[in-house]
């Protein structure tokens, strides 16, 4: 069956290459729709979707875009317009897959358009400049494929044609094999669980207990991308409940930690109203290793636990824990469904238990007290007299979620 594939690129600088990509896709029997987001000049041909249309959707005229010297503003305008157009095509069932071809700017713009599309829509970014510093931003929480083309996309020699042909083959093969994204479903009841290396045993116990009760379990590593992707899936209707062992991506975002998950972290489950049970893993701890940009502030306390040559952990300063508690209270206040917090009294991870340099239950209690102070209505909080990694914590998390699920079923 013919599929509809949207191509994003700048025809003013990459016209020949984009046309070749379109031809390769159409030779596979699919319909290729070229979305031209040229921002610097007039292309030599008219694309299926013109820069004029994209600019207007973004709130500008193309003449303003071309004349402007504010690259940041015009890129944002064209990104907004391209996002709106892609969503419009999707709503009309005129988009089965999407591919971008170009340099770093096109890759970033393309990734931002792709981020608005549902999980399951095939997405490919073809770029010659896939440096590590860029790729993390392109991926975000996207289920996208990044193809490193190695050489600059200039001219139409055999090397360039070969690279573009492979991009065409990738997106064509993906749309040919992909299921309709609307048909993607999980078995009921499905539970999302966040975990981290410092909560490994807790996650294993939670998974075991949930499976024993008949739940289908999906684990997400809370390193800032996987947990963000989990939120996107929740917003698309996946999962019936969630156990947030590690909801720390929010406080990490606020204080520029190594696992930031964005300020919208946790919103999806709260807005959908699915049952939630939280543990506080790493709400009190943050990285202080050489990869942290502002590490001097965090190593100054002297309470640093070295994990390996790349990773060290320390406690958040009390003032930051107080700010963090307010942020989490704001999320809880938005929850449209049942939510509960399970608090271990002897450490919130495998590395801050009794005897550790990071052990400080009095500071942990400051976070809990500040959280309570900022809640609009009382929150059910269960204290367990053990460490997060002990079996009793997992049992409290699972029993609490199971109670919510049973109440909802009744």
N, C-alpha and C positions, 0 to 999 in steps of 0.2 A: 504494500500500500504506500502511495506517495505521502511523504512527510513534508512538513513546512519548517524550514530552517532559516532563522534570522541571522544575518551576518552584520556585525558591527565593525565599522572601520572609517577611515578618513580618505575619501576618494580624491581629495585634492593632492595628496602626497603618495597614496598607495592605490591609485585607480586600477592600474594594470594587474596588480597582485590580487586585489579584491575581485575583479572580474574573472580572473583565472580560478580563484577559489569557488566563485559562484558556478562557473562552468563545470568544475570537477564534481561539485555536489549534484548538479542537474544531470550529469552523465550517469549518476547512480540512481536516477529516476525520481529525485526529490525536487521540491520547489524551493529555490533559494531566494530569500527576500533581503536585499541589500539595504541596510539602514546607514545612510551616510551622515556622519557627525562632523564633517569638515568645519574647522573653526578658523582657518587662516587664509583661505583663498577660494576661488571658484573652480570646482571640478570640471573636467572636460566633457562629462556626460551626466545625465540625470539618473539618479538611483531610484529604486522602488520607493524608498522613503527618503525625502530630501532633507538637507540641513535646514532649509526654510521651515519645514513642518516641525522639526525637532526644536528649533529655536523658539517658535511660537508656543509650543507646548510648555517650554521652560519660561515663558513670559517675556521674550525678547524678539526683535526682528534680526534676521541674519546680518543685515548691514551693521547693526550695533555690535554683533559678535565679532565680525571681521575687523571693525575699526577699533575695538577695545584693546587696550594694552594690559588689562587686568586678567591675566591668564587663569588665576584661581576662580574669579567670578564667572568667567565665560565657561570654564569647564563644569562648574556646578550647574549653570543654566542648561547646558547640553546634556548633562547627566540626568537632571530632573526630567527634561523633555523625553529622553530616551527611555527612562524608566516608565513614564506614563504610556508611551507608545507600545512598549513591550507588554505591559499589563493589558492594554486595550486589545492587542493581537491575541493574547492568551484568552481573554474573555470571549473572543469571537472564534476560538479554536483555530486560529491561524498561526500558532506557534507550537511546534513540537520539540524544538531544540534551538539552541542559540550558540553562536561562536563569535569570538572577536579575533581580529588579526591586526597587529600593529605593534608599536613600541610601548613604552611604559605608560604613557598617558591613556592610550586606547585600552591597555590591559586593565588599568585601574577603573576607567569608566565602564568598561564591559563587565568587570566583576561587580561593580555597584548596581548595574542593571540586573545582573544575574541574581544578586542577593534579594531582589524583590520577587523572584519567581519561586514557585513551590519546590520542595524536595521532590526529586524524581524526574524533573525536567532535565534532559541532557544539556550539559554546559561545558564548553571548551574554550580555553584562553590560549591562543597561539602568539608567542612573543619571543623576540630574540634576546630580551634583557631580563630573564627570570632570576635576578639575583635574590639571595635569601632575604635581604632587607625588604624587597618588594613582595615576594610571594606570600608571606604571611598576611599582608594586607589584602592581596587579591583573593586569597582563600576565604579569609574571615570565617564565617560559619557555612560557607557554600559547599555544596556537593559538586564541585567543579573539577575539571581536569586541566592542568597547566602543561602545555607542550613547549619545551625549551627548543627553539629553532636554531640556536647557536649563531648563525650568520645573520647579518642585517638584511631586512626584507627590502632590497633595492635591486632594480633591474629585473630581468626575466631570464636569467641563465638557468642551466639545468639543476644546479644546487637549490636555487630558490624555488623552482617548480616542484622539485622533489619534496621539499619541506612543506609547501602549501598543499600538495597532493595528500600528504600524510595527515594534515589538519582536516582536510575534507573527508578522508577516510575515517578519521576518528569520530567526528560528529555524525557522519552518515551511519556508521556502524552502531553508534550509541542510540540514535533515534530508531533504527531498525529493530533493535533488541529491547528497547525500553517498554515497560508496561505503561498504560495510561495512568498518569500520576493520580487521577481521581479514584482509580481502582485500588490503590495501595492501602492496605488495611493491616492492622495488627490484631491478633486474637484477643478476645476479652477473657479475663481482665489483664491488661498489660501495665507494668509498673516501670517507670524510669528511676534509676538510682545513680547518684553522683558518687564518685570515689576518687582516691588519690593514694599514692604510695604510703602516706602516713596514716591511712585508714584502711589498709588492705585487709586486715583480719575482720574488721567490722563489716566491710563490704561482702566478704565471703560468707560471713554468718547471716547477714541480711538476705543475700541471694538464696542460701540454703533454706532459710525459714520461709521465705516467700514461695519458693517452689513447692515446699511441703504443703503449703496451704492452697496450692492450685493456681498461683499467679505466674504469669510470663514476665521474665525479668530482663531488662535492658540496661547495661552498665555504661556510664559515660565518665571518661577521665576528666576531672575538673581542672584542666590546665589552661583554661581561658578560651579554647576553641570548641572542644567537644561539649562542654557544658552550655556554651552559647548555641551550638547546633541543636542540643537537646531542647532548649527553649523554643527554637524555631519550629521543631517538630511538634512540640506541645501546642504552639499557636496554630498549627495546621490541623489540629484535631487528633493527633496521635497521643496515645497513653491515657490511662484512666486514673492514674494516681502517681505520686512521686515521693521518693524518700531522698531528701537532700542531706546526705551525710556531709558533703562539702559545699556549702553555699558561699564559699569565700571569694568567688570571682568579683563580687561587688565591692568589698572593702579593698581588694587588690587593685581594682580599677581606680578607686578614689585616691589611693596613695602610691600609685605607679609601681606596683609590685610586678613580679615576673609572671603572674597568672591572671592578668586582667580579663574580665569577661564582659565589660561594658556596663553602663549605668542602667541598662534595661534588663539586666540579669534578674531572674526570678519573676518578672512581670507576667510572662505567658501563663504560668500555672495559676497565679493569683487572678488574672483576668478571666480565664476559663472556668475557674471555680472548682477544679478537680481537687480531691483530697491531697493534703500535703503533710508530711512530718519531717521536721528538720532536726539535725544534730548540728553542733557548732564547730565542726572540725576546721581548724586553721583560721577561725575568726579572731584568734588571739596571736597567731604566728604569721611571719612573713619572711621572705627570702632576704639574705644579707650577703650573698656571694658575689663574685666578681662580675657577674652578668647584670647586676642591678645598677641602674644609672645613678641613683641617689643613695648608695649604700652607706656613705659616711655617717649619715644621720642614724642609721640603724645599728651599726657596729659600735657606736659610741657608748651604748649602755653596758657593754662588756658581757652581756648575757647572749653569747653566740654559740650555737652548736654546729660544728662542722660536720657535714654529711659526706662530702667527697671534695675533690679539688675544684669542682664547679659550683657546688651547692653548700650554703650555710643557712641556718635558720635562726631567727631571733624573735622576741616578742614585739608586737606592736606597742608603741608607747601608750600610756593610759589615755592621753588626750585624743589619740587617734582611735582607740577602742570606743571612747565615748561618742565620737563623731560617727563611727561605724555603726554603733548600736542604734543611733537615730535613723540612719539610712535603712537598716533592716526593719525598724519599726514602721517606717513609711511603706515598705513593701507589704508587711503584714496587714497594715491598715487598709490596703487595697484589696485584700483577698475576698473573693466572692464565695468561697467554699470553706470547708473545715480545714483548720491548720493547727499544728501543735509543735512544741519544741521539747526535745528530750535532752537534758543537760547532765552529762557525766561530771561528778564532783571531784574526780581524781585525774583530771587531764583530758584535753579535747583531741588528742592524737596519740600516736605511738611514740612520739618523741618529747612529750611534755608531761609524762607521768611522774609519779613520786620518785625522787632521787635525781631527776633531770635538772639541769641548770635552767630549763625553761618552765619548770613547774611553779605555778603561782595561782592557786585557787582563789586567793583574795582579789587579785586583779581580774580573774575570770568573772567573779561575782559582780564586779563593777560594771562589766558589759551587760550582764543579765539585768541588773537593777536599772541601768539607764534605758535598756530596751523596754522594760515594763513601764517606766515613767513616760515614755513617748507613745504608748499604745492608746488608741481611741476607745477600745473595749478590751476587757481582760482576755489574755491568751492562756490556753491550757499549757502549763509547763510541768513536765515530770522530771524530777531529779533522781538519778541513779547513783548509788554509792560505789562507783567503780570508774575505771578508765574507759575512754571511747572504744578501745579495742577489745574490751571484755565482752563476753557473751551476753551479759545482762543488758548492755546498751542495745545490741542488735535486737534482742527480744522485745525490748520496750518500743523500739522503732517499728518493728513489724506488727506487733500486737496493736499498736495505736492506729497504724494505717488500716489494718484489717478491720478494726472496729468502725472506722470511718466508712470503709467500703461496704460493710454489712449494713450499716445504718442507711447509706444511700440506696442500697438495693431494696431495703424494706420500704 
